[in-house]
Amino acid sequence: MFRTLRKTLIVALTGLFVISAVALAADSTLSGTVQNVDPQQGRITVRAGEDNVVELRAPAELLIGLQDGDAVEVKRSGQQATFIKRQQESGQRPDTGGALQLQPPVEMPKSR
């Protein structure tokens, strides 16, 4: 009887560990505000709501240019950030891209 109980307990605990690992490895997207960014340590802390503060590992190249207070969208796999996009606030011009390139004037045909 002890062996049966032991085997059942081992199977149940193994199942819990597998389910936990799958849940941690699940991909998700998180939107929030940068609370702290440390490129040297490869860490970013994001507040994604009143009671939801998440600390993630991230490659230094993803953290370049981020500052405390930036609004971001973070794609993550478990506790690893895989993509970070700084979100633009309304009325704010983008730092790069989206600019119009001026063209020389075009001569219009004269109407008769």
Residue pairs with C-beta under 8 A, 6 or more apart in sequence:
24 78
24 79
25 77
25 78
26 77
26 78
27 75
27 76
27 77
27 82
28 75
28 76
29 73
29 74
29 75
29 76
30 46
30 48
30 54
30 73
30 74
30 75
30 76
31 48
31 71
31 72
31 73
31 74
31 87
32 46
32 47
32 48
32 49
32 52
32 54
32 71
32 72
32 74
33 46
33 47
33 69
33 70
33 71
33 72
34 44
34 45
34 46
34 66
34 67
34 68
34 69
34 70
34 71
34 72
35 45
35 46
35 47
35 53
35 68
36 43
36 44
36 45
36 68
37 43
37 44
37 45
37 63
37 66
37 67
37 68
38 44
38 63
39 60
39 63
39 64
40 60
42 57
42 58
42 59
42 60
42 63
43 55
43 56
43 57
43 58
44 55
44 56
44 58
44 62
44 63
44 66
44 74
44 81
44 84
45 53
45 54
45 55
45 56
46 53
46 54
46 55
46 56
46 72
46 74
47 53
48 54
55 79
56 74
56 76
56 79
56 80
56 81
57 79
57 80
57 81
58 80
58 81
58 84
62 81
62 83
62 84
63 84
65 86
66 72
66 84
66 86
70 86
71 86
71 87
71 89
72 84
72 85
72 86
72 87
73 84
73 85
73 87
74 81
74 83
74 84
74 85
75 81
75 82
75 83
75 84
76 82
88 94
